[in-house]
Amino acid sequence: MKAEIVNGWPQGNSIRILLTETSTAQVNSVRRALIADVPKLAITRVDFAQGINQDNATGDVYESVNTLPDEVIAHRLAMIPIPTHPEEGIVFPEDCVNCKDMIEKDKGCPSCQILYSLKIQGNPKDSDDELKYVYASDLSVISDPMFGLKEEHQRIPITLLSKGQYLQFYAFATLGRGRDHAKWSPVAAVAFRPQMKAILNKPKKAKVLFDLNLKTSDGSTIDAKLFGKDKTISDINIVFDLEKAIHQVGAGTGRDAAFDDAITFEKVEDAFVFTFETDGALTPVQAFNGAMQELKGRFENLSNDIEKAIA
């Protein structure tokens, strides 16, 4: 299998990758590894403060009774993307040499755990606003600042506080895999399809499409010149754009009879376009490389087991 990032990608947290010299089964194994096997940080434990606090400045009393139950807040925190830096060497809790001999409640150190805190009160009693929103931006990272939440995730809502309410907790993030819980899955919208090429069969009839003056994603006009001398387009991005454009002359448009399949698409043998997006905890390249490393390790272990069995 060979992998090549399609020109113009990644775009934000999304990516297109061309996989060649491969099969459907192999590409599907990459898809499954991305969803279920790539390690990612997520909040796994939240310790909430309970009781009553008094503001010394105003005398207002605040209770730890919230609009949402603690377990719901903990679940929402678990789904916030935590920046995961594979190169920093954070290990799984069960593999941490510093914590392996500790009892469960005492486990956790800088090598296997990232710590966050939050302390916030509802609006004062004399405020005109009854409710106060709590966002992911209110989380403070106690561990290395590099694990602070990204700007794109700052406005994720956590809960609401009414007057007289407060929320205080410590949250602990650890490495895990998507096969154990969705909070550890770093990707979404993972898909693949055969690579296609577009063929201009009937230039005169294709004018039905060309006369619409449609553009590709890079701003090029969709016309006969786009196909070149061999009347074929292999550029992946342009083929995607053409497939969308064809809907303008397809069934139900009233133009399909005149168009008469003037442009068709053919599969490229043993080649697939692989697309996905991450939640931002990992870059698309980091996620893909992580999946390939997981698969490589799995096949190496299988090879070793086979060698031992036949020895």
Secondary structure by P-SEA (a helix, b strand, c coil): ccccccccccccccbbbbbccccaaaaaaaaaaaaccbbbbcccbbbbbbbbbbcccccccccccccccaaaaaaaaaacccccccccccccccccccccccccccccccccbbbbbbbbbcccccccccbbbbccccccccccccccccccccccccccccccbbbbbbbbbbbbccccccccccccccccccbbbbbbcccccccccccccccccccccccccccccccccccaaaaaaaaaaaccccccccccccccccbbbbbcccbbbbbbcccccccaaaaaaaaaaaaaaaaaaaaaaaaaaac
